[in-house]
């Protein structure tokens, strides 16, 4: 094994970053040069090509049907097709083929192709692998889902982001598998009939709980294990517990608001485990399950030999991925699901040995292509023989180094770089990059990055005010389905759909007073950042008589504090008490 370690200065932020021996081995195996951008800047550039939640109404440019799309009607994409048309044989992506021009940079030519080839309105497999899931994005292998994003293997789910393998999930974020009938959750696994539970595993019939495991019938509790009939971490009889639960009236908006306010006031007082690494060996990051030899990864199940991978399911030997499932040896990609040796890809599934592809599926040995299905030996969508393809690819890689793309800030893009942000067909503030790396409109204009000033939002069309809504879900009639509501936070109009109302009645949940976007934003605010800081265990904090931990400067800095150090997604300036694993396990109830 090579012991080579190299420190470079990032082309973008100018800060130093280190390329380690294992990294060099990966790049050699993938036949790509080492990166010239640091990991954070690579992620920002990649996410500037990923739009998850900014949606627009427009028409399919093939069948003229009214559709919902990721692409603004006034954006640069010339044609957008609905799912049925795009996946059909009614058009030929090879008809958009371009001859490679060795006098122009590769990225410039590829951007021209991207804008000419019809785009898929919403990236899902509705009508193929999924049924009745038209209004979903980055989504597959599911049934009867609506407004769900970055998910697969689901049934009857609504208004959620990043779900794996579940049923009847509404208003949730990062459900990691085997959940059913859950509402308003963040980072849950194997939970059943729960609402407002966070960072919890194997709960049933629990309400407003944080960091709990293997519990049932618990309410407003934090950090408990193997308990039943607990309220604020104290055990009661079944009768006492049911009386307390009934007193809160969680079927009403006021009752639910009261419970959430109390939970948010007490959970910071309890210690946090430095990271959620369950059944992991030699891993760093957060929210990892059954991982092996994976570093700097976040919200991933079954990673193996990976680095800088986020929101993924079963990735192997892969680096720099923003979402992806059941893939192997992939690099710098956005959702290269079921792919092998995919490099620099955008929403391209089931591919082998592909590079610089966008919206290509079930293909092999293609380079610089858009919208191809079941293709091989293509460059810029033009068909070649195997011999012609291999010879041309060798020449193109050399030409990419000799005539690189140079952006407005003078950064060079040779072979081995992901697509430049300034060539993205999305406005920066439409993309996930704005959530993780926010910039101003002025900064975007200075860098010649597109900026969206006209998001599609409906306001002023409400037919009922929130104060006229029944307080309890028991009093809500079917007429609510004909009403238009107004978000209490952003004033956006929204409606209640039939499957949503059915779920609320089943789970005894009041009608929400905020739109999906504001509800999702609140959940995002409860998620730790996908970054790591080096810290020391704070286990010198003391328990008070009522069982609540006291987070004071005196306790944090007293002598005799645990010497264990770790990498954590809790930054040093946050107020939570952060423990190493051994201290945390010794203290949880």
N, C-alpha and C positions, 0 to 999 in steps of 0.2 A: 504494500500500500504506500502511495506517495505521501510524504510529509510536507508537501508544499503548502505554504500559507502565504497569501498575498493581500496587502491592503491597498485599496484603490480609493480615489475620490470620486463620488457620484457625479455624473454629468449634470444632473438636475440640481440637487441641493448643495453640491460641493462638499458635503460631509464625508469623512472616511468610512468605509465599510470593509469587512474582511471576508475573503473567500477562503474557505477551509479545505483540508484534504478531501473530505467526503464530497464536498461541493464540486471540486475539480473532477473527481471520478464520475459524478453524475453528468457533468457537461460533456466529458469525453464520450461517455456511453451514448448520450443523445446526439452527439456530433454537432454541437453548437459551441460557439465561443463563450467564454465567461462573460457575465453581464457587466455593463458599464454604468448601470444605475443601481442604487442601493435597494434593499428589499422594500422599504416603505414607498419609495418613489416608483418602483416597478408596480406595486399594488395600485397606487393612485392612477398611473397611466392605464393600467388594465381596467380599473373600475370606471374610467371615463368612457368606456365603450359598453357599459352595462346599465341599461335602464330597466328597473324592476317595477316601479309603481306609478310612473307618469304615463297616463293613458289618454287617448284622443278618439273622438268619433270621426270616421271617414268612410269612404266607399271602397269596396274591393275593386281594383283596377282591371279585373278580368270579368267577374260576373255582375258587377255594379251593386252588390248587396251592401247594406249598411253594416258596418263592423266597428269593433273597438280595436285600436292598434297602439303599439308602442311608438309609432312614428307620427309626428305632427303633420297635418296636411300642408303646412307651409314650410316643412323641412326639406332637406336635400334629396330624400329618396324619391325617385321618379315614379316607381310603381310599388304598391303593397297589395298582396293577395290574402284573401281569407284562407283558413286552414284547408277547407275542402278543395279550393282551386290550387293552392300552392303544392299540396301533396299529390295532386292528380297528374295524369299524363297529358293534360290539356295544354301544356307549354313545355318548351325545351330550353333549359338553362344553357345548353351548349350553343344555342343560336346567338348568344351574346358574346361569343368568343372574341378575344383580342389577340393579335399577333404581338409578341413581345418586342418592345422597342428598346434597344440597347443604348439609345442616346438619352433616355429618361430614367429617373430613379424608379425602382420597383414599387415603392410605397405610393408614388404619384399615380402609376398605372393601375395599381390595385384599387385605389380610392375611386378611380373612374369606373372600374368594373362594378364595385360595390353599389354605386349609385344607379347603375343601369339595370342590373339584375333584380327582378322583383323580390321583395323581402316578405317573409312570413309575418303576418300582422301581430300575432302573439305566438311565442315559441312554446307550442304544446303539441301533443299527438292526439288531439280530440278527433274522434271518428276512426282512429287507427288502433292505438293502444289504450285510449281512454274513451269513456262514454259520458256525454252530457257534461263536458268540462270546457266549454268554449271560452269562458272568461277566466282563464288562468294563464300564468306566465312562468316559463322555465319549469315545465310541469309534464308529468308522464304517468302512465299505467294506473289510472284511477277512474272513479265513477262518481257522478253526481256531485261535483264540487263547483264552487262559485267564488270568484275573487280570492284565489289562493295562489301564492307565489313561491317559487323555488321549493318544489315538493314532488313526491311521488308515492305510489302504493297507498292510496287513500280512498275513503268512501264518505260521502255526506259531510264534507267539510266546507267552511265558509270563512272569509275575511282573515286569513292567516298567512304567515310567512315562515318558510322553512319547516316543513313537516315531513316526517318519515313514518310510513306504515301505521296508519291510525284510522279511526272511524268517529264520526260526529265530533269534530273538533272545530270550535268557533273562537275567533279573536285570540289566537295563540301565536307564540313566537318560539321557534326552536323546540318543537316536540320531537324527541329523539327516538320514538318508536313505541308501539304497542299501547297507545293511549286510546281511550274511548269515552265519549260523553264528557269532554272537558271544555271549560270556558275561561277565557282571560288568564292565560298561563304563560310562563317564560321558563324555558329549560325544564321540561318534564319528561319522564319516561315511566311507562307501565302504570299510568294513573287512570282511574275509572271514577266517573261521576264526581268530578272535582271542579271547583271554580276558584279563581284567584289564588292559585298555588304557584310557587316560584322556586326554581332550583330544587326540585323534589323528585323522589323516585318511589314507585310502588305505594301510592296512596289510593284510598277509596273513600268516597263520601267525605272529603275534607274541604274546608272552606278557609280562605285567607290564611294560608300557611307559607312559611319560608324555610327552605333548607331542612325539610323533613323527609324521613324515609321509613317505609314499611309501617305505615300508620293507617288507621281508619277512624272515621267519625271524630275528627279533630278540628278545632276552630281557633283562629288567631293565635297560632303557636309557631315557635321558631326553634330549629335545631333539635327536634325530638326524634327518637328512634323507637320503633316497636311499641307504639302507644295506641290507646283507644280512649275515646271520650275525654279528650284533653281540651281545656279552654285556657289560653294564655299560659301554656305549659304545665298546668295543674290538672291532675286527674280527678274526674267526678264520676258519680254513678250515671248510668244511662239516663235515668229520669231527670237528674239535675242537669246533665249536659243538654238534653233535648229542651228543657225549660229555658236555659240560657240562649240556645240557638234560636228558639222561637221568639224570644224577647227582642232580638236584633232585627227581625222582619227583613230578612235578606231578599224577599220577593219584592221589596219596594226599593225605589231609587235612593231614598234617604237612608234606609238601613244599609244598603250596599256601600254608599258613600261613607257612612260612619265607620263601618268595618275596615274599609281600605285606609282611611285616615289613621285609625289605631294601629294597623299593621305597619304602615310606613313610619310611625313614630317609635315602634319598639324594635323592629328588626335591626337597625344599626347598632343597638346596644349589645348585641351578641357577637362573639368572635366568628370570623370567617376563615375557612380553610383557604390556604394560599392559592390553590387551584383545584379544579375538578378534573382529576385524572383517575379514572376508574378502570381497573384491570389493565394498567399500562406499564410497559417496561421501557426504560430509557427514553422517556418522552418529556417534552416541555410544551407549554401552551395552556389552553383552558378548554373545558367542556369536551374532553376526549374520552372515548369509551373503547376498550379492547384494542389499544394501540401498541405499536412496537417500533422502536428506533425512529421516532418521528419528532421533529423539533419545530418550534414556532408555528404550531398548528392550532386552529381554533374551531370548535364545534364540528368535530369529525368523529365518525364511527369507523372503527377497524382500520385506521391508517397503518401503513407499514413502509418504513424507509422513505418517509416523506418530509418535506420542509416547506414552510410558507404556504400551507394549504388551508383553506377556510370553507366551512359549510359543505362538507363532503361526506360521502358514504362509500366506504371500502376503496380508498385510493391506495395504489401501491407504487413505490419507487418513483414518485412524482414531486415536482417543485412548482411553486408559484401558480397556484390555481385558485380561482374565485368560483367555487361551487363545482361539483362533479361527482358522478356516482359510478362505482364498479369500473374503474379505469386502471391502466398500468403504463408506467413510463411516459407520462405526459408532462409538458413543460409550458409555462406561460399561456394558460388557457382560461376561457370562460365557459364552463360547463362542457367539457369534452367527454360526455357520458359514454360508457362502454367502449372507450377507444384505447388503442395501443400505439404508443410512440407517436402521439399527436403533439405538434409544436406550433405555438402561436395561432390559436384557434378561437373562434367566437361561435358559441352555440352550434357546435358540430358534433354529431353523435355517431357512434358505431363505425369509427374510421381506423385505418391502420397506415402507419408511415405517411402522414400528411403534414404539410407545413403551410402556414399563412392561409388559412381557410376560414370562411364565414358562411354559416348556414349550409354546410355540406354534410351529407349523411351516407352511411354504409358504403364508403369509398376507400380506395387504397392507392397509394402512390400518386398523389396530386399535390400541386404547389400553386399557391396564389389563385385559388378558385372560390367562387361564390355560388351557392344554391344547387350544387351538383348532388345527384343521388345515384348510388351504385355505379360510380365512375372509376376509371383508372387511367393513369398516364396522361393527365391533363395539366396544362399550364394556362392560367388566365382563361379557363373554361374551354380551351382549344385542345382537341384530341391529337395525340401523338402515338407513335409506336413506342415500345419499351426502350429500344435503342435510342431513338430520337429524344425521348423524355430524359433519360439519364444523361445524355450529352448536354442537353439544353439546361438542365438543373445545375450542372457543374459550372456552366458559363454564367448563369444568372447569379449564383452565389458569389462568384468572383466579381461580377459587375456591380453587385450590391455594395461591395467593399470599395470599389473604385469610384463609383458614382452614388454615394449615399444620399439619402434624403436629408436635407438640412432645414430645420424648422425656424420659426421666427426669432427664437432666442439663440440660434446658432448651434443647437444640439444636433449631433449627427446620428443617423439611423442606418446602420449597416446590417448585414445578415446577422441574426441573433437578437435583434431588438423587436419588441412588440410594436404594434401599430401606433403612430404618433397621435397624441390627444387632439391636436389641431386638425386632424383629418377625420375625426369621429363624426358620424352622421347624427349623433345626438348632441344637443346642447349640454354643456357641462352641468348645469343645474337641473337637468333632467335625470342625471345618472347617480349611481351610488357613490361616486367619487365625491360629490358635494356633501354627502352625509358624513363621510370619514375625513375628508380633506376640504373643508369649505373655503371658497374664495369669493371675492366680491365681483360684481359685474365689471367694475373698472379693471380689476386684475385680468379678467377673462378677455376684455377688449385689448389690453396691452399685449397679451400673449396670442392674440388672434384665435381665441377659442370661442366657439359658438355659445350664445346665451339665450335662453328662452324667456321672453317677457310676457308671453300670453298663454299661460297654462289654461287648460280647459276646466273651468270651474263654474258651476251653476249656483247662483245666489238670488235671493229675493223671490223665490217661487214657492215658499213654504205655504201650506194650506192649514197648518195647525201649529200653534205655539207650544213650546215645551211645558209651560205651566198648565196647559190644558190636557196634557197626557195623563192617563190614570197612573197613580203612584205605584200600584201593585200590578204585576203581570196578570193576576187573577181577574182584574177588571178591564183588561184590554180586549176589545172585540176585533173581529175580522176586518172591520172598516179601516183599521190602521194601515192595511195594505194599500188603500187608496189615497193615503195621505202623503204629503211631502214635508219632511222635517227640516229643521235648521240647526246646524251644529252650534253648541253653546260656546265653542272656542274660536272657530274660524269663520262661522256664518255660512259655510258651504251647505247646500241642500243635499239631503240623502233620503233614501226610502228603506222600508222594511220589506224583505221578500218573503214569500210563503214558507220556504224551508227554514228561514231564520226565525220566524214567529213560532213555528212548530217546536223548534229547539228551545226557545225561551220558555214556552209553556211547560215543556217536559222537565226542564232544569230549574223552574221557578225563578227566572231571572228577569228583572225589569227591563223595559225598552231603553236602550242606550240613548244618552243625550248628546253624544258626540259622533261625528262621522268616522268612517273607517280610517281615514288618514290620520286624524288626531288620536284615535284609539291606538293605532299602530305606533305612532310617534311616542306615546307614553310608554309602551312596552319596550321600544328601542332604548328609551332612557333608563330602563332597569337592567340593561345588558352591559356587561363590562366591555371595555374596548378590546380590540384584537391586537393588543400590544403587551409587551412584557417589561417589567422593571425588576431590578435586583434589590431584594430587601431582606431584612432579618426578622425572625419570629418575634412577636410582641406578647409572648405568653406570660409576662409578669403582671398583666392586668388581673384584677381581683374580682371575685364574685361578691356581690352585696347580699344581704340577708334575704332579699326577695328573688334571688337567682339571676338578676340581671348584671351583666358585666359592666364595669365602670371604665370608660376609655378616657383617661386623663393623662396629661403630660407627666405627672409624677409617676404614675404606674408604668408608662412606656419607657421611662429612662432610669428607673431604679436599678440598682446593682442586682446581679444574679439572673438577668433576663436570659432566656434560652438562646444559645449561640447559633442555632440552625439558620442557614440562609437559603434562599430559593429565588426562582423567577416567577413573578406573579403579575396578573393583569390588574391588580389594585395598585394604582400609582401612589407614591409616597405622600402626596398632598391630600389624599382622601382620609376621611375621619374614621373609617372602619378599623376595628382591631383585626389584624391578620396573623394567623397562626400557621406553624408548620403542621405537617400531617399528624405527627405523633402527639403533639400538644392538643391539637384540635380533637383527635379521637379520644383523648383522655377527658375532655371537658364536655362534649356533647351529651345531652341527656339520654 
